[in-house]
Amino acid sequence: MKKAAADGSPVIIKKYANRRLYNTETSSYITLEHLAAMTREHRDFKVVDAKTDDDITHNVLTQIIMEEESRGQTLLPVSFLRQLITLYGDSMQAMVPGYLEASMDSFRRNQEQFKTAVEGAFAHSPFAEIAKRNLAMFEAAAHAFQPGAAGAAGAAGAAGAVPTPAAATTEAPAKTDEMAALRAELARLQDKVDKLG
């Protein structure tokens, strides 16, 4: 699921004593916002202390969460944070990380299944067909009511002349037929909607 660097290993981010973060893949300094964006894009990275080469990814990710929470985008309820704090030093502490990770994986799977189900529910439903037809009718109606629409504008624009009365009379039956077809389609769709409701 996570995207790694081109060679398959995680992107190495070095954190210096001055708290600056250096992306070794792009050879540029980045911010915590960049790391948050990489996380959302499922980019795999590892943050190391530039001096000691210690892995400090956990601390930096926690810092990102703290910054997100301080911006008012609270995701973690106070009661959850209190429960989490009480688990430090508890005999169950060793089990909590695995449990939380499994819970988040399950949540992510359920979220994807829900998204797929919602998209699928409307993809092949009568409502999707009605929406497509309504859009087609709207586009046809909008096109019909545009000044100089259809062939008249093209012919007049190309010739640079005003359409003749003969041309106008041949267009009128075509427009009338088109409007009658649109009205019939609209009535048919209204009947379908009435039957569904």
N, C-alpha and C positions, 0 to 999 in steps of 0.2 A: 504494500500500500504506500509506503514512504518512498519518495524519489530520492535517490542518492546522487552523488557526483557522477561524472562521466565514467570513472573507473569503478563504480559500484560502491565505493566507500563513502561514509558521511562527509559532508563539507566541514572542514575544520575552521572554527572561529577562535581566534586568540583574544583573550581579555588581558589587557595591560594594567599595570598598577594605577594608571591615571583613569581607569574605568572605561577606556575606549575599547571597542570591539573591532577586530580586524578579520575580514572575510578572506581567507587564503585562496578561495576559488576565483574571486573577482579582483583580488589585490586592492581592496578598498576598505575604508573604515565604514562601519555601519552602526545603526542604533538598535535599541530593543524593539522598536517598531518594525524594523527590517526582519528581525528574528521572528517576531509575531507573524508577519506576513509569510515568511518561509514555512512556519509551522502550519498556517492555514492552507498553504499550497502543498502540504505533506512532503516538504523537503527535509531530508534527514540531515541533521547537523550535530556536531559535537563541539562544545565550548571548553577550551582548555586554558588554564592559567599560563600566560606567556612565559613567566619566569620558572615555574616549577613543573609545568606540563601536566598538572593535576586536572582531572576531568571535573569541571564545575557546571556541567550542563543542568543538573538538577537545581542548583542555586539560581542560575540565570532564568530558567523557566518559571521558577517560583517568583522571581522578581517581576517577570512579565505579567504574571497573574496579579500580583499586587498592584502594578501600575494600571492594569485594565480595571480592577476593582475600584481603585481610587478615582477613576474617571467617571464613576457613576454607572458603569456597565456591570452592575453586580450580578454575578452568576452563582456565587456561593452564599447561601442563607446563613445568618448568624447562628442559628441552632446547629447547622451542619459543622460550622467552624468550631463551635464549642465542643461538639461530640468528637471531632477530630483531635482537638487539643487533649481531651481526656484520655485518648488512646495512646498518647506518648507515654512510654514507661509501663504500659499495661502489658499483661502477659499475652494479649492478643495482637500486640503491635506488629509482629512479624507477618501475621496473616492479612493485615489491612491493605498493604500495597497491591498484592495479588487480587484481593477481592475488588478493590476499586478499579483496577485495570480491567478485570473481567466484566464488571458492571458497565464501564464505559464502552467496551467493545460490544456488549449486548445492546446498549443504548444506540450506538452508531448503526448496528445492523438493523434494529427496529426502525430507526429513522429512515434509512435507505429503503426498506421494505414499504414503509408508509408512503414515502415520496413516489415510489414506483407504482404503488396501488392507486394513489390519487391521480397520477398522470394517466395510468391505464384506464381508470374508470371513466374518464372523460374523452379519451382518445377515440374510442369506437362506440360511443353512446349516441342516442338520437340527438342529444343536446349538441354534440360536436358537429353532427351533420347539419343541424339547424343553424348553428353559428356560422358554418362555412357557407351555407346558402344565403343567410342574411348578409354576410359580408359581400358575396358575389352580387346580390341584388343591390346593396348599397353602392357598390362601385359602379354598377351599370347605371343606376339612377343618377349618381353624381356625374358620371360621364355624359349622360343624356342631357342634363341640365346645364352643362358648361357652355358658355357662349362659343359658337362656332365649333361645336363638338363633332366627332365622327368625320365622315368624308367631306363635309361641307367646308370645314376649316382647312383641311389639307388641299382641297381643290382650289378654294378661293385664295388661300395663301400662296399656293404654287403659281397660280395664274396671275396673282396680283390684282384681281378684279373682284367686283361685288357679285355675289351669286345672282343669277337671273331668276325671274319669277317661275320659269319652268322648272329650274333646279329645286326651288323651294317647294313646289307642289309635289315633286317626286319624293322629297325627303319627308314631307308631312305624313303620308301613309306609313312609311317605315317607322317613324317615331310613334305613331298611334299603335301600330302592331307591337312594337317593343313595350310600350306602356301597358297594353292589354296583357301581354305575356307576363310582365312583372306583377300586375294586379292578380292574375290567376295564380301565380306562384306564391304570392303573399297569402292569398286566401287558403291555398292548400297547406301552407306551413301553419297558419293560424288554426286550421282544423286539427293538425297533428298536435300542436301545443295544447289545445282544448282537450283532446283525448288523453294526453299524458297527465294533465292536471286534474 
